[in-house]
Amino acid sequence: MTVTQTTTEDRLRGLRAWQREAYEEYFRREPRDFLAVATPGAGKTTFALTLAGELLQRYAVRAITIVCPTEHLKKQWAEAAARFGIAIDPDFRNGQGALGRQYVGVAVTYAQVAAHPMLHRNRTEARKTLVIFDEVHHAGDALSWGDAAREAFEPASRRLSLTGTPFRSDINPIPFVDYVQDGAGVRRCSWDYSYGYGPALEDGVVRPVIFMAYSGEMRWRTRAGDELAARLGEPLTQDALSQAWRAALDPKGDWIKRVLHAADRRLTEVRKTHPDAGGLVIASDHENARAYSRILRQITGKGATVVLSDDPTASRKISRFAAGDDRWMVAVRMVSEGVDVPRLMVGVYATSTSTALFFAQAIGRFVRVRQRGEVASVFLPSVPTLLEYAGEMERERDHVLDRTPAEGDEYPEDDLLKEANKKRDTPDAGEELPFETMESAAEFDRALYDGAEYGGSPGSTEEEDFLGLPGLLDPQQVSQLLRKRKDDLKASEIRSRRKKEEPAEEEGPTHQVLADLRRELSGLVGAWHHRTGKPHGVIHNELRRACGGPPVAQASPDQIRERIAKIRTWAVGGR
């Protein structure tokens, strides 16, 4: 058994404030069961392994079992444990017999436990064992995974449950989690320590996320030969919304091509400040994943890393992408949860999965911060459910048992995960479009940040503004910049209305308007010169390259206004 001896002080050094608080709360009581809820990207793995190291040092436990959703996460946990001096075997198989003496424990999947729960129960009974449940929401009592987890690990000396999303879309209770009745008699899950996205954002532990929503016209032909049309972003029946959404994601249409192109332009902007920044497209199925990769090759001239569950090298591909600087990875659901690729800063939600749990876990891939000031951007279709989730990023959820199952609950996330991890090389069964996409077009609809919406004005150029946001902004700067652009847009709309309603001469003679605008631009250029040390002429040339148009002396009022707006964004973004 390999465990590196370190002191408690060594283990606590470098922990984030929430990790130390959770650690101290655990050892204040040393309960048999402990549920830690922390937003994706906050560092649950570090907290768990710090706690595990202390329990091993105290001889409170002699073995560790880590249970996670996917094969890749087994390896990710083992690699992280090695950095803590804890040797974990990620390749343990149900039929292999005894664990090698060089290991202190194993990493297994929920599916692996479900295949032979008694084997894992025997292992748990043989030694004082700490069981770490990664993303414990997958263990629902009425499901095979939950039943097996309860049978296998009921004898454990200690159980540590971790999740970034302490809720399920169904009403199945999670094993080893307490439920407490509220005043209305409704049972809700009770956690021992919670650290939500809002506090983590304030602490600089996670990135702010800007959501870019796209609407557009869809037209398709049903199997019966009927031609139908609908527009994403407008009120639709559930059937029409589902079909329009699927048509948008169809790689044969223009919607997904347009959105991927916009996302790649955003990635180009981000890579100006973060040269290794990467993007992730979350696809519905294998066929679409491959097709999206081909589209990205046409856009960028380079291939994307395609991660499919039937590929035995999938885990190595993810690790290689995480350590490299390639632009894009395209994957199915298996990469939506727990996978640690901190350089992911741009995402495309190109899947028709619409549960709150899946959405939260998917967005969690983009919030892992490396340095303060990083901003994540996620592109998605203008579907009411997704827009609602995006607007509620900071709302803490809990798992409620005593409620009527909502629509979609019959498709729990565990089934989606099992489907994503099937071994196959064909399109997903049941995923074929029930129609033929005839046309799909994408239009920028709105941006969402911190619960507020920005944009949505027909014919506006706001998409360019959002795609060109600096890649290095703290949450306050993001809010400040977006509010300013919203105010500028309102002012512009007011001016446009007044122009239509008032005689043109009330704006003033053209020469006077130009003189005022040139004076304003000159003042801003002077301020930027004092801030950066660049000569005035160099700054004017940079503005011309960014905005186009002739020198200031020949520029029209609108062209000068555009340069004024551009240099203001530089000042806010600290370019």
LODREN-233200 format. One line per field, with one value per residue (C-alpha): residue in three letters; x, y, z. Coordinates in nm, 4 decimals, padded with zeros to 6 digits. Example, Ala and Ser with C-alpha at 12.3 -4.5 7.8 and 13.67 -1.06 7.14 Angstrom:
! residues 2
res: c(ALA,SER)
u: c(01.2300,01.3670)
v: c(-00.4500,-00.1060)
w: c(00.7800,00.7140)
END
This chain:
! residues 575
res: c(MET,THR,VAL,THR,GLN,THR,THR,THR,GLU,ASP,ARG,LEU,ARG,GLY,LEU,ARG,ALA,TRP,GLN,ARG,GLU,ALA,TYR,GLU,GLU,TYR,PHE,ARG,ARG,GLU,PRO,ARG,ASP,PHE,LEU,ALA,VAL,ALA,THR,PRO,GLY,ALA,GLY,LYS,THR,THR,PHE,ALA,LEU,THR,LEU,ALA,GLY,GLU,LEU,LEU,GLN,ARG,TYR,ALA,VAL,ARG,ALA,ILE,THR,ILE,VAL,CYS,PRO,THR,GLU,HIS,LEU,LYS,LYS,GLN,TRP,ALA,GLU,ALA,ALA,ALA,ARG,PHE,GLY,ILE,ALA,ILE,ASP,PRO,ASP,PHE,ARG,ASN,GLY,GLN,GLY,ALA,LEU,GLY,ARG,GLN,TYR,VAL,GLY,VAL,ALA,VAL,THR,TYR,ALA,GLN,VAL,ALA,ALA,HIS,PRO,MET,LEU,HIS,ARG,ASN,ARG,THR,GLU,ALA,ARG,LYS,THR,LEU,VAL,ILE,PHE,ASP,GLU,VAL,HIS,HIS,ALA,GLY,ASP,ALA,LEU,SER,TRP,GLY,ASP,ALA,ALA,ARG,GLU,ALA,PHE,GLU,PRO,ALA,SER,ARG,ARG,LEU,SER,LEU,THR,GLY,THR,PRO,PHE,ARG,SER,ASP,ILE,ASN,PRO,ILE,PRO,PHE,VAL,ASP,TYR,VAL,GLN,ASP,GLY,ALA,GLY,VAL,ARG,ARG,CYS,SER,TRP,ASP,TYR,SER,TYR,GLY,TYR,GLY,PRO,ALA,LEU,GLU,ASP,GLY,VAL,VAL,ARG,PRO,VAL,ILE,PHE,MET,ALA,TYR,SER,GLY,GLU,MET,ARG,TRP,ARG,THR,ARG,ALA,GLY,ASP,GLU,LEU,ALA,ALA,ARG,LEU,GLY,GLU,PRO,LEU,THR,GLN,ASP,ALA,LEU,SER,GLN,ALA,TRP,ARG,ALA,ALA,LEU,ASP,PRO,LYS,GLY,ASP,TRP,ILE,LYS,ARG,VAL,LEU,HIS,ALA,ALA,ASP,ARG,ARG,LEU,THR,GLU,VAL,ARG,LYS,THR,HIS,PRO,ASP,ALA,GLY,GLY,LEU,VAL,ILE,ALA,SER,ASP,HIS,GLU,ASN,ALA,ARG,ALA,TYR,SER,ARG,ILE,LEU,ARG,GLN,ILE,THR,GLY,LYS,GLY,ALA,THR,VAL,VAL,LEU,SER,ASP,ASP,PRO,THR,ALA,SER,ARG,LYS,ILE,SER,ARG,PHE,ALA,ALA,GLY,ASP,ASP,ARG,TRP,MET,VAL,ALA,VAL,ARG,MET,VAL,SER,GLU,GLY,VAL,ASP,VAL,PRO,ARG,LEU,MET,VAL,GLY,VAL,TYR,ALA,THR,SER,THR,SER,THR,ALA,LEU,PHE,PHE,ALA,GLN,ALA,ILE,GLY,ARG,PHE,VAL,ARG,VAL,ARG,GLN,ARG,GLY,GLU,VAL,ALA,SER,VAL,PHE,LEU,PRO,SER,VAL,PRO,THR,LEU,LEU,GLU,TYR,ALA,GLY,GLU,MET,GLU,ARG,GLU,ARG,ASP,HIS,VAL,LEU,ASP,ARG,THR,PRO,ALA,GLU,GLY,ASP,GLU,TYR,PRO,GLU,ASP,ASP,LEU,LEU,LYS,GLU,ALA,ASN,LYS,LYS,ARG,ASP,THR,PRO,ASP,ALA,GLY,GLU,GLU,LEU,PRO,PHE,GLU,THR,MET,GLU,SER,ALA,ALA,GLU,PHE,ASP,ARG,ALA,LEU,TYR,ASP,GLY,ALA,GLU,TYR,GLY,GLY,SER,PRO,GLY,SER,THR,GLU,GLU,GLU,ASP,PHE,LEU,GLY,LEU,PRO,GLY,LEU,LEU,ASP,PRO,GLN,GLN,VAL,SER,GLN,LEU,LEU,ARG,LYS,ARG,LYS,ASP,ASP,LEU,LYS,ALA,SER,GLU,ILE,ARG,SER,ARG,ARG,LYS,LYS,GLU,GLU,PRO,ALA,GLU,GLU,GLU,GLY,PRO,THR,HIS,GLN,VAL,LEU,ALA,ASP,LEU,ARG,ARG,GLU,LEU,SER,GLY,LEU,VAL,GLY,ALA,TRP,HIS,HIS,ARG,THR,GLY,LYS,PRO,HIS,GLY,VAL,ILE,HIS,ASN,GLU,LEU,ARG,ARG,ALA,CYS,GLY,GLY,PRO,PRO,VAL,ALA,GLN,ALA,SER,PRO,ASP,GLN,ILE,ARG,GLU,ARG,ILE,ALA,LYS,ILE,ARG,THR,TRP,ALA,VAL,GLY,GLY,ARG)
u: c(00.0000,00.1413,00.0599,00.3026,00.3286,00.2557,00.1476,-00.1991,-00.0475,00.1100,-00.2225,-00.4118,-00.1561,-00.2851,-00.6485,-00.9141,-01.1173,-01.4237,-01.2164,-01.0617,-01.4041,-01.5528,-01.2503,-01.2854,-01.6598,-01.5972,-01.3405,-01.5467,-01.7967,-01.6290,-01.9632,-01.9991,-02.1770,-02.0922,-02.2418,-02.0374,-02.2071,-01.9756,-02.0319,-01.8541,-01.4990,-01.4677,-01.2248,-01.4222,-01.1478,-00.8819,-01.1088,-01.1914,-00.8306,-00.7103,-00.9716,-00.8846,-00.5167,-00.5937,-00.8211,-00.5491,-00.2891,-00.5104,-00.5777,-00.9496,-00.9636,-00.7219,-00.8626,-01.0371,-01.2955,-01.3801,-01.7026,-01.7516,-01.9774,-01.7287,-01.4112,-01.2240,-01.3039,-01.1510,-00.8169,-00.8591,-00.9156,-00.6185,-00.3895,-00.5120,-00.4710,-00.1119,-00.0338,-00.1499,00.0688,-00.2314,-00.1995,-00.5363,-00.5846,-00.8100,-00.7882,-00.9342,-01.1742,-01.4513,-01.2977,-00.9338,-00.9360,-00.7158,-00.5909,-00.2172,-00.0265,00.1070,-00.2420,-00.4423,-00.7661,-00.9522,-01.1537,-01.4620,-01.7716,-02.1314,-02.1964,-01.9075,-02.0506,-02.3966,-02.2533,-02.1257,-02.2315,-02.1469,-01.7846,-01.7506,-01.9371,-01.6885,-01.3978,-01.5606,-01.6142,-01.2579,-01.0954,-01.2019,-01.2961,-01.3662,-01.6011,-01.5963,-01.9039,-01.8195,-02.1339,-02.3490,-02.6705,-02.6239,-02.7103,-03.0908,-03.2513,-03.5002,-03.2350,-02.9912,-02.6946,-02.8483,-02.9585,-02.6118,-02.4360,-02.6450,-02.5822,-02.2088,-02.1164,-02.3560,-02.0740,-01.8269,-01.6629,-01.6897,-01.8761,-01.8055,-02.0599,-01.9695,-02.1802,-02.1980,-02.5692,-02.7480,-03.0654,-03.2100,-03.4696,-03.6688,-03.7897,-03.5651,-03.3828,-03.0023,-02.8444,-02.6660,-02.8148,-03.0462,-03.3827,-03.5520,-03.9158,-03.9778,-04.2723,-04.4951,-04.4078,-04.1910,-03.8715,-03.5571,-03.2004,-02.9822,-02.6145,-02.3323,-02.1492,-02.2522,-02.0577,-02.2642,-02.1752,-02.2616,-02.0179,-01.7550,-01.7855,-01.7419,-01.4312,-01.2803,-01.2872,-01.4923,-01.5323,-01.8258,-02.0210,-02.1737,-02.4412,-02.4891,-02.8357,-02.9252,-03.2708,-03.3597,-03.6035,-03.6334,-03.8143,-03.8527,-04.0501,-04.2142,-04.2135,-04.5716,-04.4479,-04.5844,-04.3681,-04.3556,-04.1749,-04.1068,-03.8799,-03.6642,-03.7093,-04.0831,-04.3687,-04.4098,-04.5909,-04.3724,-04.3689,-04.2859,-04.0121,-03.8585,-03.8499,-03.7242,-03.4499,-03.3443,-03.3474,-03.1188,-02.8680,-02.8831,-02.5333,-02.6875,-02.8472,-02.6930,-02.7896,-02.5188,-02.2619,-02.3314,-02.3136,-01.9912,-01.8408,-01.9409,-01.8066,-01.4741,-01.4502,-01.5095,-01.2368,-00.9975,-01.0627,-01.0125,-00.6859,-00.5409,-00.5085,-00.5107,-00.3185,-00.4048,-00.7785,-00.9906,-01.3504,-01.5882,-01.8906,-02.1303,-02.3131,-02.6252,-02.4824,-02.1830,-02.2916,-02.3435,-02.0137,-01.8228,-02.0173,-01.9474,-01.5784,-01.5864,-01.7556,-01.4902,-01.2190,-01.3788,-01.3907,-01.0462,-00.8464,-00.7622,-00.9308,-01.1000,-01.0386,-01.3429,-01.4187,-01.6625,-01.7555,-01.6877,-01.3260,-01.0883,-00.8472,-01.1104,-00.9551,-00.6097,-00.7572,-00.9151,-00.5895,-00.3899,-00.6325,-00.6221,-00.2423,-00.2180,-00.3277,-00.5578,-00.8627,-01.1620,-01.2864,-01.6189,-01.7761,-02.1006,-02.2485,-01.9573,-01.7524,-02.0337,-01.9644,-01.6612,-01.3999,-01.1287,-00.9992,-00.9371,-00.8416,-01.1969,-01.3282,-01.5772,-01.8597,-02.1378,-02.4416,-02.5320,-02.7476,-03.1230,-03.0873,-03.2866,-03.2750,-03.1502,-02.8962,-02.7367,-02.7244,-02.5601,-02.2990,-02.2295,-02.1749,-01.9496,-01.6905,-01.6278,-01.6137,-01.2856,-01.0662,-00.6889,-00.6346,-00.8606,-01.0261,-01.1027,-01.4447,-01.6281,-01.8677,-02.1310,-02.3364,-02.6817,-03.0156,-03.2910,-03.4967,-03.7030,-03.5868,-03.2177,-03.2598,-03.4241,-03.1341,-02.8831,-03.0595,-03.0520,-02.6836,-02.6494,-02.9644,-02.8944,-03.1089,-03.1887,-03.3407,-03.7122,-03.8778,-04.2432,-04.3450,-04.5089,-04.2482,-04.2080,-04.2146,-03.8856,-03.8324,-03.8862,-03.5422,-03.3111,-02.9516,-02.8215,-02.9925,-02.8373,-02.4963,-02.5382,-02.6481,-02.3490,-02.1066,-02.2382,-01.9911,-02.1024,-02.0024,-02.3418,-02.5856,-02.7670,-03.0715,-03.3818,-03.1858,-03.2653,-03.4560,-03.8270,-03.8132,-03.5844,-03.4351,-03.4942,-03.3611,-03.2186,-03.0835,-02.9237,-02.9598,-02.8077,-03.0909,-02.9500,-02.6725,-02.7386,-02.5157,-02.5798,-02.9547,-02.9835,-03.0490,-02.8644,-02.9536,-03.2522,-03.2826,-03.3597,-03.0892,-02.8411,-02.4695,-02.4504,-02.3284,-01.9988,-01.9707,-02.0195,-01.7903,-01.5219,-01.5407,-01.1941,-01.0973,-00.9671,-01.2393,-01.3411,-01.7151,-01.7542,-01.5950,-01.8213,-02.1302,-02.0015,-01.9228,-02.2523,-02.4580,-02.2783,-02.3455,-02.7084,-02.7326,-02.5552,-02.8013,-03.0979,-02.9493,-02.8899,-03.2495,-03.3745,-03.1571,-03.2875,-03.6485,-03.5806,-03.4149,-03.7308,-03.9562,-03.7557,-03.6199,-03.2663,-03.1331,-03.2012,-02.9021,-02.6833,-02.4798,-02.2696,-01.9434,-02.0347,-02.1286,-01.7985,-01.6032,-01.7657,-01.7049,-01.3411,-01.2871,-01.4347,-01.2244,-00.9101,-00.9649,-01.0092,-00.6981,-00.5039,-00.6212,-00.5265,-00.1826,-00.1204,-00.2326,-00.0343,00.2470,00.1562,00.1827,-00.1459,-00.0897,-00.0389,-00.3636,-00.5550,-00.4144,-00.5159,-00.8684,-00.8795,-00.7676,-01.0292,-01.3193,-01.2270,-01.2755,-01.0531,-00.8403,-01.0295,-01.0250,-01.2263,-01.4351,-01.8119,-01.9883,-02.0936,-01.7379,-01.6003,-01.8736,-01.7700,-01.4074,-01.5208,-01.7156,-01.4184,-01.1637,-01.4094,-01.4241,-01.0444,-01.0479,-01.2976,-01.1235,-00.7736,-00.6550)
v: c(00.0000,00.3389,00.6484,00.9364,01.0603,01.4318,01.6527,01.8019,02.1464,02.0382,01.9082,02.2250,02.4578,02.6029,02.5016,02.7492,02.9040,02.6892,02.3691,02.4454,02.5293,02.2026,02.0102,02.1666,02.1015,01.7349,01.6836,01.8811,01.5924,01.3101,01.1712,00.8404,01.0140,01.3608,01.5353,01.8211,02.0280,02.2557,02.4153,02.2492,02.3793,02.4747,02.1945,01.9050,01.6566,01.8485,01.8730,01.5004,01.3842,01.6178,01.4684,01.1130,01.1697,01.2839,00.9841,00.7478,00.9240,00.8858,00.5184,00.5987,00.4106,00.1719,00.1646,00.3945,00.3271,00.6074,00.5648,00.7859,00.8057,00.7330,00.5421,00.8644,01.0020,00.6899,00.7786,01.1471,01.0622,00.8248,01.0908,01.3486,01.1034,01.0349,01.4042,01.3569,01.0501,00.8143,00.5219,00.4406,00.1668,00.2999,-00.0251,-00.2564,-00.5043,-00.6987,-01.0332,-00.9676,-01.0785,-00.9136,-00.5582,-00.5122,-00.4352,-00.1133,00.0394,00.1865,00.1714,00.1603,00.3861,00.2195,00.3321,00.3145,00.0721,-00.1486,-00.1632,-00.2432,-00.5385,-00.7114,-00.5328,-00.8268,-00.8289,-00.4646,-00.5278,-00.8020,-00.5662,-00.2959,-00.5339,-00.6674,-00.3353,-00.0079,00.1742,00.5334,00.5434,00.8649,00.9038,01.1409,01.3096,01.1116,01.2321,00.9400,00.6980,00.7102,00.4488,00.3119,00.2669,-00.0214,00.2059,00.3299,-00.0144,-00.1532,00.1371,00.0869,-00.2887,-00.2614,00.0228,00.0006,-00.1571,00.1289,00.2936,00.6397,00.7697,01.1051,01.2127,01.4869,01.6696,01.9998,01.9475,01.8068,01.7282,01.4820,01.5351,01.2434,01.1830,00.8888,00.9372,00.9340,00.6647,00.7780,01.1287,01.2589,01.4140,01.6580,01.7630,02.1351,02.3208,02.2082,01.8418,01.8274,01.6229,01.7961,01.6707,01.7909,01.8628,01.9068,02.1770,02.3827,02.6216,02.7586,02.9229,03.2731,03.2715,03.0951,03.3683,03.6385,03.4597,03.4313,03.0514,03.0079,03.2042,03.4232,03.2786,03.4796,03.2868,03.3659,03.2557,03.2139,03.1965,03.1501,03.0105,02.6313,02.4431,02.0659,01.7928,01.5216,01.1545,01.2031,01.4581,01.7688,02.0795,02.2707,02.5817,02.7429,03.0004,02.9293,03.1972,03.2377,03.0619,02.7107,02.3927,02.1292,01.9171,02.2115,02.3297,01.9828,01.9466,02.3000,02.2436,01.9175,02.0859,02.3592,02.0971,01.9035,01.9349,01.9466,02.2835,02.6295,02.7045,02.4943,02.6022,02.9672,02.9157,02.7137,02.9887,03.2533,03.0401,03.0002,03.3757,03.4181,03.1623,03.3590,03.6703,03.4820,03.3311,03.6826,03.6870,03.3089,03.1470,02.7908,02.8524,02.5708,02.5113,02.2187,02.1229,01.8948,01.6888,01.4748,01.1654,01.0150,01.0947,01.4633,01.4796,01.3619,01.5998,01.8977,01.8108,01.8254,02.1670,02.2962,02.1737,02.3789,02.6842,02.6601,02.4509,02.2136,01.9027,01.8858,01.6220,01.3926,01.1970,00.9086,00.6525,00.3581,00.4701,00.2843,00.5788,00.8353,00.8939,00.9477,01.1911,01.3981,01.4043,01.4969,01.7779,01.9059,01.9269,02.0732,02.3887,02.2592,02.4748,02.2379,01.9168,01.7621,01.5051,01.3355,01.3364,01.1547,01.4758,01.6823,01.5814,01.5931,01.6043,01.8502,02.0538,02.3993,02.5605,02.5190,02.8762,02.8569,02.6052,02.5134,02.3411,02.1386,01.8737,01.8379,01.7210,01.9651,01.8570,02.1033,01.8539,01.7874,02.1593,02.2476,01.9743,02.0692,02.4363,02.3210,02.2227,02.5910,02.7545,02.6063,02.9077,02.9226,03.2932,03.5691,03.7572,03.4660,03.4767,03.1762,03.1979,02.9339,02.9336,02.7765,02.7707,03.0106,02.7433,02.8675,02.5901,02.6539,03.0307,02.9795,02.7621,03.0161,03.2947,03.0979,03.0062,03.1404,02.9821,02.6978,02.3902,02.0977,01.7572,01.7418,01.4014,01.4838,01.6300,01.5213,01.4162,01.6858,01.6337,01.4782,01.2992,00.9703,01.0240,01.0412,01.1501,00.8054,00.6633,00.9392,00.8577,00.4853,00.5574,00.7857,00.5195,00.2384,00.0686,00.1327,00.2936,00.3882,00.6744,00.6550,00.4319,00.6470,00.9619,00.9756,01.2865,01.2058,01.4401,01.5907,01.9302,02.1540,02.4814,02.6244,02.9740,03.1245,03.4779,03.6251,03.6615,03.7804,03.7461,03.6464,03.7235,03.7217,03.6786,03.9800,03.9812,04.1949,04.2371,04.1173,04.4229,04.3355,04.4420,04.5409,04.4684,04.3539,04.0075,04.1594,04.3447,04.0296,03.8164,04.0802,04.1086,04.0988,03.7553,03.8936,04.0578,04.0070,03.9679,04.3357,04.4453,04.2116,04.3599,04.7151,04.6628,04.4881,04.7493,05.0261,04.8603,04.8140,05.1845,05.2821,05.0748,05.2396,05.5814,05.4871,05.3693,05.6949,05.8967,05.6929,05.7567,06.1268,06.1416,06.0036,06.2341,06.5593,06.7711,06.6715,07.0247,07.0048,06.7719,07.0578,07.1319,06.8438,07.0327,07.1054,06.7394,06.6261,06.8795,06.7631,06.3958,06.4549,06.6466,06.3605,06.1023,06.3119,06.3330,05.9564,05.8934,06.1309,05.9438,05.6107,05.7555,05.8479,05.5022,05.2980,05.5281,05.4661,05.7628,05.9226,05.8217,05.4572,05.4572,05.6131,05.3475,05.0686,05.2115,05.2207,04.8569,04.7555,04.9568,05.0203,05.3475,05.6382,05.8689,06.0856,06.3869,06.1991,05.9826,06.0185,06.0866,05.7207,05.5986,05.8301,05.7150,05.3557,05.4400,05.6187,05.3098,05.0846,05.2818,05.2907,04.9116,04.9063,05.1302,04.9087,04.5870,04.7080,04.6148)
w: c(00.0000,-00.1016,00.1031,00.1306,00.4900,00.5209,00.8086,00.8475,00.8025,00.4733,00.3507,00.4399,00.2878,-00.0377,00.0116,-00.0947,00.1866,00.1176,00.1037,00.4428,00.5903,00.4604,00.5909,00.9353,00.9382,00.8628,01.1365,01.3851,01.3816,01.1829,01.0661,00.8872,00.5976,00.4673,00.1637,00.0165,-00.2524,-00.4497,-00.7864,-01.0811,-01.1071,-00.7397,-00.6507,-00.5003,-00.5907,-00.3968,-00.0928,-00.1018,-00.1404,00.1339,00.3648,00.2518,00.3218,00.6764,00.7448,00.6216,00.8338,01.1415,01.0560,01.0629,00.7309,00.5627,00.2087,-00.0383,-00.3077,-00.5485,-00.7465,-01.0535,-01.3602,-01.6427,-01.7294,-01.8001,-01.4558,-01.2959,-01.4540,-01.3702,-01.0023,-00.9945,-01.1425,-00.8903,-00.5994,-00.7045,-00.6526,-00.2930,-00.2462,-00.2576,-00.5009,-00.6635,-00.9252,-01.2057,-01.4033,-01.1381,-01.2972,-01.1274,-01.2127,-01.1314,-00.7666,-00.5043,-00.5342,-00.5842,-00.2630,-00.4140,-00.4101,-00.1235,-00.3184,-00.6475,-00.8754,-01.0245,-01.2139,-01.0931,-01.3805,-01.2641,-00.9129,-01.0492,-01.2429,-00.9260,-00.6038,-00.3749,-00.4913,-00.3885,-00.0640,00.0238,-00.0515,00.1634,00.4575,00.4406,00.5437,00.7025,00.3840,00.2867,-00.0132,-00.2186,-00.4396,-00.7236,-00.8615,-00.6176,-00.7827,-01.0238,-00.7453,-00.7401,-00.5134,-00.7645,-01.0321,-01.0674,-00.9938,-00.6708,-00.5505,-00.6188,-00.4461,-00.1338,-00.1302,-00.2000,00.0334,00.3268,00.5392,00.4669,00.7673,00.6084,00.3047,00.1404,-00.1218,-00.3688,-00.6241,-00.8040,-00.8665,-00.5588,-00.7464,-00.9942,-01.2634,-01.1219,-00.7652,-00.6739,-00.3418,-00.3460,-00.1238,00.1942,00.1618,00.4335,00.3459,00.5840,00.5800,00.5494,00.6993,00.4134,00.4652,00.1514,00.1824,00.0616,00.0560,00.3418,00.2835,00.5317,00.3379,00.0356,-00.1880,-00.4759,-00.8060,-00.6803,-00.3846,-00.5985,-00.8615,-00.5975,-00.4673,-00.8147,-00.7901,-01.1095,-01.4316,-01.5264,-01.8207,-02.1039,-02.2942,-02.6638,-02.7791,-03.1464,-03.3007,-03.6673,-03.9208,-03.9580,-04.2313,-04.2555,-04.4274,-04.2169,-04.3054,-04.4198,-04.6745,-04.5012,-04.5067,-04.1773,-04.0598,-03.7238,-03.5698,-03.2675,-03.0058,-03.0626,-02.8730,-03.0119,-02.9200,-02.7571,-03.0752,-03.3006,-03.0627,-03.0453,-03.4230,-03.4852,-03.2265,-03.3901,-03.7316,-03.5987,-03.4801,-03.8075,-03.9612,-04.3086,-04.2293,-04.1994,-03.8354,-03.6717,-03.9314,-03.8591,-03.4808,-03.5008,-03.7142,-03.4566,-03.1726,-03.3506,-03.4005,-03.0275,-02.9582,-03.1804,-02.9720,-02.6446,-02.7671,-02.8028,-02.4230,-02.3620,-02.6500,-02.5433,-02.4907,-02.6278,-02.7291,-02.6743,-02.8820,-02.6916,-02.9532,-02.9285,-03.0932,-03.2679,-03.6218,-03.5456,-03.3547,-03.6616,-03.8876,-03.6587,-03.6689,-04.0491,-04.0339,-03.7934,-04.0290,-04.3085,-04.0802,-03.9217,-04.1670,-03.8812,-03.7492,-03.4105,-03.1436,-03.1649,-02.8475,-02.8914,-02.6290,-02.8599,-02.9043,-02.6667,-02.6904,-02.5799,-02.2389,-02.3889,-02.6413,-02.3638,-02.1662,-02.4770,-02.5611,-02.2021,-02.2120,-02.5642,-02.7419,-03.0199,-03.0807,-03.0668,-02.9113,-03.0148,-02.7859,-02.6934,-02.3421,-02.1818,-02.1639,-02.0120,-01.6539,-01.4287,-01.7051,-01.6076,-01.9030,-01.7513,-02.0815,-02.2185,-02.2489,-02.5368,-02.5671,-02.8079,-02.6574,-02.9672,-02.8004,-02.7587,-02.3968,-02.1863,-01.8209,-01.5597,-01.4274,-01.7655,-01.8499,-01.5184,-01.5556,-01.9168,-01.8323,-01.5490,-01.8114,-01.8874,-01.5440,-01.4138,-01.3559,-01.4075,-01.3421,-01.2253,-01.5097,-01.7423,-01.9101,-02.0565,-02.3528,-02.4297,-02.7515,-02.7469,-02.9313,-02.8209,-02.6488,-02.3506,-02.1176,-02.1890,-02.1594,-01.8211,-01.7020,-01.8324,-01.6448,-01.3192,-01.3037,-00.9505,-00.8096,-00.5688,-00.6165,-00.3962,-00.4513,-00.3734,-00.3341,-00.2735,-00.6046,-00.9272,-01.1849,-01.4470,-01.8191,-01.9247,-01.5917,-01.7698,-01.9251,-01.6216,-01.6726,-01.5821,-01.8906,-02.1018,-01.9590,-02.0197,-02.3764,-02.4349,-02.3149,-02.5341,-02.7639,-03.1191,-03.4458,-03.5858,-03.5253,-03.1938,-03.1935,-03.1746,-03.2531,-03.6249,-03.7240,-03.7823,-04.0797,-04.3407,-04.2709,-04.5706,-04.4374,-04.1156,-04.0590,-03.7488,-03.6182,-03.3047,-03.0547,-02.7226,-02.4687,-02.1077,-01.8144,-01.4397,-01.4913,-01.7260,-02.1011,-02.3517,-02.7161,-02.9056,-03.1307,-03.4949,-03.7345,-03.4644,-03.4875,-03.1273,-03.2180,-03.3306,-03.0006,-02.7954,-03.0105,-02.9698,-02.5901,-02.4315,-02.3048,-01.9758,-01.7649,-01.4053,-01.3243,-01.2342,-01.5614,-01.7582,-01.5904,-01.6390,-02.0064,-02.0864,-01.9011,-02.0886,-02.4215,-02.3269,-02.2359,-02.5589,-02.7592,-02.5882,-02.6550,-03.0183,-03.0558,-02.9033,-03.1434,-03.4367,-03.3366,-03.2954,-03.6356,-03.7916,-03.5921,-03.6021,-03.8875,-03.9769,-03.9230,-03.5475,-03.5117,-03.6267,-03.9372,-04.0621,-04.0154,-03.6522,-03.5853,-03.7373,-03.5343,-03.2098,-03.2895,-03.3900,-03.0659,-02.8619,-03.0458,-03.0063,-02.6302,-02.6020,-02.8142,-02.5880,-02.2788,-02.4362,-02.5255,-02.1600,-02.0489,-02.3017,-02.4178,-02.7826,-03.0238,-03.1305,-03.4933,-03.4015,-03.2018,-03.4934,-03.7292,-03.4890,-03.4796,-03.8597,-03.8781,-03.6206,-03.7669,-04.1290,-04.3133,-04.4220,-04.2048,-03.9544,-04.1845,-04.4489,-04.2123,-04.1873,-03.8544,-03.8242,-03.8906,-03.6183,-03.3775,-03.4410,-03.3529,-03.0362,-02.9311,-03.0074,-02.8027,-02.5129,-02.5146,-02.5064,-02.2005,-02.0174,-02.1165,-02.0380,-02.3876)
END
